[in-house]
């Protein structure tokens, strides 16, 4: 009895090589994220204006997102070329030391990005001129259940 072992698809090969190329830039992307974090922390320490804090927080978010994309690409490449077509191979790839290392790095970056999105990006209220306010806003608000 002969077993048929299918080759990986051409699409999987292309995606694997693309992820390897993107993964090569991960150290530079991570360094940019660290520099953006330093700039944000310096702005916070110097009690910068809310607009400056928001700009620094958004720059840090963009840098983290790019670093996260690089880490995810390296993670997929570490799982192996067969993992692009097979979910079992992806699961097995996570169990390897290199796969577990990249999975931990991706989770760390995701957590850091979400923390920055929740607390690091200053919310600046937008001012709406009185001429552009809807007339309904001038009417008193009704509370549900109140008569």
N, C-alpha and C positions, 0 to 999 in steps of 0.2 A: 504494500500500500504506500503510495507516494503522497507526500504532503505538499500542497501548493502554498508557497510563501510569496504573497504578492509584494512587489516592490512598492516603495512609497510613491505617492503621486508626484507629478512634476510640480504642481502647485505647492506641495509641502517642501520640496527641495528649494524652490524659489523663496518661500517665506522663511525657511531656516537660514538661508544665506543672507537675506535681508535683515533678519534679527541679529545675526552675528555682526553685521556691519554697524547696526545701530548700537549694539551692546559695546562695541569698541569705544564709543564716545562716552560711556557712562562715567569714567573718572573725571573727565572735564565738566560734564553736566553736574556732577555732585559737587565739584569745587565751586561752580557758579552758584549753586544753591547755598553753599556755606557762606560765600561772600555776600549773597543777598540777605542771609540771616544776620550776619554781622552788621550790615547796614541797617536792618530793621531794629536790632537791639540798640545800636548807637542812637538811632532816632528816638527810640523810646526813652533812653537814658538822658537824652538832652532835652526832653520835654518839647519835642517838635510840634508843630501845628497839626490838627487833625488831618488836613489835606496831605501833608507830607507823610504822616504815619500811614495813611491809607495807600498812598503811592508805594511806599516801601513794603507794606504788607502784600499788595498786589504783585509787586515785582518778585517777592519771595515765593508767592503762590505759583507764579509762572515758572520760576526756576525749579521749584519742587515738582511741578507737573512734568517738566522735561526730563528731570532726573528719574522720575517714576517711570516714564515711558522707556527710558534706557534700561532701567532695572528689569522691567517686565520683559523686554526683548531679550535680555541676557538670561532671564529665567526660562523663557520658552526655548532658547537655544540650548540651555543646560539640560533640559528634559530630554533632548534628543530629537532627531529628525522624524522618527515614527510617532512621536507624541502629537504631531500636528493633525494626524488622521485618526488617532485612537485615544479615547478617554482613559482606557486602562493604562496605556503607556504614559499618559500625563500623570496619572496617580502614582505609578511606579517611579517616574522621574522625580517626583517630589520627595520620595523616600531615600534617594541617593544623597550622599553628603553635600555635593555641589548644588543639587536641586533644593535641599533644605536650607542651605545658606542663602541662595537667591530668594527663596520664598520668605525667609525671615527679613531680608533686606527690603523686599517689596512691601511687606506688612508694616515695617518700621516707617518707611517713607509715606505710605498711605495714612498712617496714624498721625504723623507729623503734619502732613498737608491738611487733614481734617481739623486738627487742633488749631492750625493757623487760620483756617477758614472760619472757625467758630470764635476764636479770641484774638487773633492777630491782625485782622483787617478791620480797621476802624470804620464805623458806619457814620457817614457824614450826611446830615439831613439836607434835602434839597429844598431850596426856597422857591415858593411858587408866588409870583406877583399876584396882588389882589385882583387885578383885572382878568387873570386867567382862572380864578377859582370858580367852580360851579356854584350856581345859586343855591343848590340843595345843601351845600355845606353851611350856609348861613342859617338854615332852619334848625330849630332845636331837635336834638336826637330823641327818639322814642326808645324806651327800654322795653324789652319784651316782657309781657305780663303786667305792665303798668298801665293804668287807665287815666 
